Amino acid sequence: MVQTTVLRVSLANILSRFTLLKSQQIFTYGAYLRDKFGERVYKVGINISGFTCPNIDGTVAKGGCTFCENDSFSASTDSVQELKGFYLNLESKENPYLDKQLLQLQMQFDALSARLKREYGATKFLVYFQSFTNTYAPFETLKALYDKALSFDDVVGLSIGTRSDSITDETLDYLSEMAKSKEIWIEFGIQSIYDVTLERINRGHDVLNVKEWIIKSKKAGLMVCGHLIFGLPGEDKKMMLETAKEAYTWGIDSVKYHSLYVVKRTALANEYARGEFRPISEEDYIDVLVQALQIKPDTVSVQRMTAGIDDESLLSPDWCRDKNAQLRHINAALKQVGLKY
């Protein structure tokens, strides 16, 4: 009897190990960078004041995306508060605060890279222009900031978060030239392929605009990351999955999957309070995510699996408070289909 029990336990252990061994590792952005540079490359998130978005300043809309209270998505630093009330756009004729912006860039990079070196032994960095729309400024300003970032010790390249309606051919040509010797990524918020959804969230552009600039960026030799949001107002799981399918066909190199959550001081918070919006459940989010990962081309790396925030600004859903729990649940679901993250 004892031998039989031991045999069963041993067999269960063997089967468990076999399941883990045959699970396919999802291709991550970290793995891509390690393969290319031979070691881990750390992203340094930068928040330069003076940048905004064209659906905030009235160029294409006002108020910004309905879900966005940008402090929730920004790099956290104290040195970016100096230029409150000053905002650039593509038509700005001059920038009297460029020297201060360059100083902000230097201060933030020095502080954050020093911490990464101290805590993790980091030796290579990618400067990530993160908050707001980081091509929405005169070319001279952008070139000065990008050149400065690339001049820092141990920086191998840039990642630039932007919108498809806020980049010029001049900027694209410049980035294309830089990409010949540096790792240059551009991150576009795709969010959804449905114009009705983009209009509802006050995005300010249509899906054809995103598709056009992703394809142009790829032709220019840039690496492209697409941001997708699951759980947008009015969308069902079929629509969310169709967004992922279509985005893959545009030739993106990497993807960030986001779950939509509601934070205070946003238009979405008002919709939620009126009962006009219900956040996606964790079960439904994971179901769509797993399906999106199953159809994802193997060459497309994953930079983010989910999103969340654990502070007083979060209104709903509560499951977005604990990213570690989210990742455990996601990995458990992935294991059932032979994948691991």
N, C-alpha and C positions, 0 to 999 in steps of 0.2 A: 504493500500500500504506500509506504514511504517512497519507494523507488518510482512508483507510478506518478506520484505527486511531483517529485523532483523532475521527472522526465517531461511532464506537462509544462512546468515552469520554464525549463530549459528550452523547450520547443517554442513557447510563447516569446521568450527573449530573442531567440533566433529570428522568428518571424517579424518581431518588432524592428530588429536591426536591419533585416532585409528590406522592410518597407522604407526605412530611412535612407538606406543605401540607394534604392531605386528612385527616390524622389528627385525630381529635377530642380536644381538651384536656379531661381529666377535671376536673370542678368541684372545686376545693380549698377548704378552710376559709380559707386565706389570701386567696384570690380573693374569697370571700364578704365577709370583713371589709374588704378594700380597696374593694370596690364600695359597701359601706355607709358607711364612714368616710372614704373618699377617700385613704387612705394605709394603709401596713402597720400592723397592730396586733399587739403582741407579748404573748404569754402569759408571766406571771411565776409560776412554780411555787412554791407555799408549802406548808410542812410544819409544822403546829402540833402540838406534843406534847400529850398528854392525850386524843387521839382514838384509837379502836381500831375493831374490827368485832364485830358480834354473833355471828359464828361463830368468834371468837377468845376472847371473854370468857365463853363458856358460855351466853349467852342463847338462841341457836338451835343452837349446836354449839361444839366446842372445837378449837383447833389452826389455824383459818383454812382458806382454800382450799389444796388439796394442793400447788399449784404456787407458792404465795406465800411468799417470804422478803422481807418488805416493804421492807427496805433496798435491794433491787434495783430498786424502783419509786419510790423517794422522791426528792423534791427534796433536793439535797445542801447542808446548811448545818451549822454548828457550834452555832448558838444554840438548837437544839431539844432538847438533851440535858438541860436543867435539870430537867425534870419526870418523869424516869424513875420508873416505878412508879405514876404517877397516871393514871387513865383515867376518862373520862366515859361515860355511856350515856343513853338516853332517860329513864330514871327517876331520874337524879342530882338530888338536892334542892338542892345548892349547889355552887359552884365557887370554892374559895378561891384558885385560881391564875389567875383571869381576867385580872388586870392583867399577869401575866407572859406569858400567851398573846398579849395585845394588843401587848406589847412585842416578842415574837418576830415577830409579823406585821409590825410597823413596821420592825424591823431587817432582816428578810429582803427585804421589798419595797424598802427604801431601797438595800440593797446590790446586789440583782439589777437593779433598774431603772436604777441609775447605770451599771452595766456595759453594759447594753443601749444606753443613751444614748451612752456613750463609744465603744463598738465599732461600733454600727450606726446611730447618729443617731436612735434611737427617740424618738417623741413621744407615742405612745398605747399604753395597756396594758390587759390583761385579767388580773385577779388570779385565779389558778388554785389553788383549794384541792385539793391533789393526793393526798396520801398517806392511806391508811386510808379511813374512811367519814365524810365531812365534813358530814353532817346528823345524826350519831349523838351528840347532846348535847342538853342542855336548851335550849329555845327562847331563853331570855335570853342564853345564851352565844353561840349562833349569830347572833342579831341583833346583838350587840355586835361580833362579828368581821366580819360582812358589812358593817355600817354603817361600821366603821373602814376596811375595804378600799375601799369606795366613796368615802370622803372624801379619799383620796390624790389628789394632783395628777396629771392626765393619765390617770386610770383611767376607762375607758368602761363597764366592767361586770365581771361575775364569771363564772367557770366552776367548778362545784362537783361534784367527784367523789363518788359515793355509791353505796349499794345500795338496791334498791327496798323492802326490808323495814326501812329505817332512816330513814324520813322521815315526818313527821306532817302532818296537814292544816293545822295552825297554821303550820308552816314553809312549806308550799306556798302558803298564802294570802299570807304575807308576801312571798315571792319573786314571786308574781304581781303584787302591788302595785308592787314595785321594777321589774318588767319594763316597766311603763308609761313609765318614763323612762330606764332603763338596759338594757344588753345583758346579759341573764341566761341563762346556760346551765346545764343540769344534765346530768351524765354518768352514765349507768347502765351497770353491767357486766351485759350480757345473757349473754355467753359462749356459751350454747347454748340451743336451744328444747326440748331433750330432758331430761325430768326424771331419767331414768336416769343421764345424764351429770352433771347438777347434783348428784345425790346422790353419785356416785362422787368428784367433786372436793370434796365437803364444803361445798357452797355454802351450804346452810342455808335456802334458799327454793326454790319451784318456778317454773316458767315463767309461770304465770298471774299470779303476784305482779308479775313484771317488766312483763308486758303491761299490767296494770291501772294501774301507776304511771306508765308512759310515756304512756298515753292520758290519765290525769288531769293530768299535767304539761303536755301539749299543750293541753288544754282550759283550763288556767290561764294560758295565754299564754307559757309558757316555751319556750326553744329546747332541744332534746334531742339529745344525742350518745349513740349506742349503741356499746359495746365488744363486738366479736366475736372469739372465739379459734378459729383453725383448728388442728387437730391434737390436740384433746382426747382423753383415753383412751377407747378403744372406738368412736370415731366414724370412719366412712369419708367419702369425699369427697362422696357424695350427701347425707349428714346435714349436713355443713358448709355445703353450698350451700343446703339447705333452711332452715338457721338464718338465713342472709343474706336469703333471699326473705321469710321470715316477719317478720323485724325491719323490713324496708322497709315492710311493710303497716301497721305500728303508727304510722307517721307521724314517724319520727325525722328530724331535720334534718341530721344529720351522723353519720359513722361512723368508728370506729377499728378497723382490722383488725390482729390480733396473731397471730404465729406462736408456738405454745407451745414453750418451751424449759425445760430442767431446770437448776435451780441448787442448790447445796449447802444443807444444813440445811432441807430441805423433805420433806414426805411423798412428793411425787412423786420426789424423789431416791432414796428408799428403794425405791419401785416399780421405778424404772429399774435400780437395783443388783440387784434380784431377777429382772430380766428380764421384768417384768410390764408394762412400758411401753416402746414404741419411738417416739421423736420422729418427726414428719412430715418427709419429705425436702423439700429445696428445690424439686425439680421438682413434687412433688404440691402443695405450698403455693402455688406460683405458678400452677399450673393452676386450683386452686379460686379463688384471688384474681381471676384474669382473668375467670373466669366470673361471679363475684359482681359485679365491676365492670360487666360487660356488661349485667346485668339490673338494675343499680342505677338508680333514678329520677334523671334529670338534676338535679333540685333538691336532692338529698342530697349535701352536700359531703363530701370525704374529708379527715380530719385526720391519719391515719396509715396507711401501707401495710404495715408489718411491724414487727417488734420484735426486739430482740437486746441482748446485753451482751458486752463484751469485757474481762473480767477473770477472776481466778482462781476466782470462784464458779460460772462456767458449766461444767456437766458435759457437756451435749449439747443440740443438735447443733452441730458446729463451724461450719456455714454461718451460724449466727446471730451469729457474732462480728463480721462485717464488714457493717455496714449499707449502706455505699456500694456494695459488690459486690452486695448484695441488690437495691438499687434499680436498678443497671445491668441486672441480669438480668430484673427485673420490667419495666423499660421496653422491653427487647428483646422480651419476650413480648407486651407491649401493642401494640408497633408492628405485630406480625403480624396484629392484629385491628383496626387502624385507630384505636388510642387512644394517648394519651401523657400522662405525669404530670409 
